[in-house]
Amino acid sequence: MIVDDKLRTPGAVRDAERWTAHNYHPLPVVISSAEGAWLTDVDGRRYLDCLAGYSALNFGHRHPQLIAAAHAQLDRLTLTSRAFIHDQFADFCRELAELCGKDLVLPMNTGAEAVETGIKVARKWGYQVKGVPAGQANIVVAEGNFHGRTTTIVSFSTDEDARADFGPYTPGFTVVPYGDLDALTAAINENTVAVLLEPIQGEQGVVVPPEGYLPGVRQVCTERNVLFIADEIQSGLGRTGATFACDHEGVVPDMYLLGKALGGGIVPVSAVAANADVLGVLKPGQHGSTFGGNPLACAVAIEVVRLLSTGEFQRRSAQLGERLRAGLEGLVGKGLVGVRVRGLWAGLDIDPALMTGREACERLAARGVLAKDTHGSTIRLAPPLVITEEEIDLAVTQLAEVLAG
Ligand SMILES: Cc1ncc(COP(=O)(O)O)c(C=O)c1O
């Protein structure tokens, strides 16, 4: 708790609360600069970033290669709109398509826009390729999903905070329990155009489905002529110790939805990657975005793809993730009642008798570690992939102290 009147933080927190809609409940820290895995606040206090902008900062704050690309691009060209082609566009689309092993890329800005794009493409594919009767397409989604905040996306959210009072809701979605292949299979009918899933549910608390689930989804989608859309916006691009979370089970979806880390923590960049038989259904005028695929976004995202193409970050995430796992599993029974880890991504269930996730995050912040609670007593850790072994140990030690009271 901050008591010193000379500190700038309390006033800055008050101002933020006064002038903004209260659609978030941030921790009362006010950040003014950052580098790598570390943040500094307006009072000069340093924090280890264990959230990384919900995985938007996989390469850490201000990665030199990404910052250099952004600076160089700012000095040349920032926006053309898609009315014209610019000189960063083809390289971005080609390099990302190659990383995904797909024919084509459709760039957008935010994650929610990538999801909306995926839904629109799947519906059009359903009508034009699969032969679904007009207006009858349905998409199977999972309970506990988080795909963004648009009116269509919240229509199939099972989180009442995200959904309530935002109707009328968009029809055409069937919700089934996550991880239950039989339920998913039963929900597919002749008008199903897609299954839309997070390969690991991030907002739900880093929920990893049972082994065999994703390959099973892949198989049933292939058998029933249904597109498998993997929302890898939070799980993709190195977070789990592989380029995509689907890679852990050798699964290749029909569409990858990407965002967050694709913008290198500098600009919002999202994209849909798929083969030509799917993305090819879109013709001029049927979909678009003024800012999607802009030169600055492409210049940064090209470097993001190049950072990933060496495999170094995926390896770091896998190796350091084992250290994180060992540390966190050591706390089960000592304040944690459950831990799920994939690469440098962890969901921790705190014993609700001890404290809420929010309280734990406040106490961690007071000890110089920033993390974010999600759903009651669960905390998500997603440090930048540039974090070191010593810094992981520091985070685990501080968590142990918080849990010990
Ligand atoms: C899996 C997933 N999909 C989509 C989104 C939405 O992304 P954005 O906030 O950029 O719209 C998120 C954001 O947390 C996400 O985790």
The ligand as an ORCA input file, in Angstrom:
! r2SCAN-3c Opt
* xyz 0 1
  C      -7.457    -16.337    -27.392
  C      -7.796    -14.894    -27.628
  N      -8.468    -14.542    -28.735
  C      -8.786    -13.271    -28.988
  C      -8.434    -12.260    -28.121
  C      -8.826    -10.844    -28.428
  O      -7.719    -10.080    -28.751
  P      -7.799     -8.469    -28.717
  O      -7.883     -8.072    -27.277
  O      -6.518     -8.025    -29.372
  O      -9.012     -8.079    -29.507
  C      -7.737    -12.580    -26.959
  C      -7.362    -11.522    -25.989
  O      -7.055    -11.767    -24.847
  C      -7.408    -13.926    -26.695
  O      -6.765    -14.295    -25.596
*
